[in-house]
Amino acid sequence: MIRDAVEAVVNAIISEKDYLSQLDAKIGDGDHGANMAQGAKSAVEALEELSDEELNDLQKVLHAVGEAVVMNVGGSAGPLYGAGILEAAKVVDENSSLDIATLEKMFGAAVSAIQRRGHAQKGDKTMLDVLIPIHECFTPENSAGKNLEEVLVLAVDAAKDGVEYTKTIAAKRGRASYLGDRSIGFEDPGAVSSLIIYRTLCNYWKG
Ligand SMILES: [Mg+2]
């Protein structure tokens, strides 16, 4: 059930709250864990407003979660994640099944929305350094000849590599960009939260 997937992500975020804030404290203002936990709680509350029928509708669930995240999460992460989730909601309907093609469209829509909203690209040391490589695993060129489980697992590796990559580069967006080269050596907290979210969804889908 879709609600179980959302709850799995919420629990993962809440359990990593302090870790995410510690990462953010090194190159930012230390609020990423608290902001993400707030968003996670607001997503659960938003789902409580939906009927059982609506809870089985992926588009309605994503829309409700996206709106809750936009409205309730502080810092830059809320509007960015929210915009991504709301755009992903637009590319699915009641006939969508979570196959490689649908996930490619959803991640593609989310990445585009986050790029537009944050004016960031790959290499800026942001969540996009994880989300773009995840999306690339699902494209027809890269997923040809693979089944869904193989692509899901490859994308976890790509997400982990993305987090490692953010350690090697200087921040170009957000508060961390004020540090310039002194931000090198630290992973981007948004990249880490994107890895946590994706890895949790992946485990859920595989199970
Ligand atoms: Mg922060």
Boltz pocket constraint, residues with backbone or C-beta under 6 A from the ligand:
constraints:
  - pocket:
      binder: B
      contacts: [[A, 24], [A, 28], [A, 29], [A, 30], [A, 31], [A, 32], [A, 75]]
      max_distance: 6.0
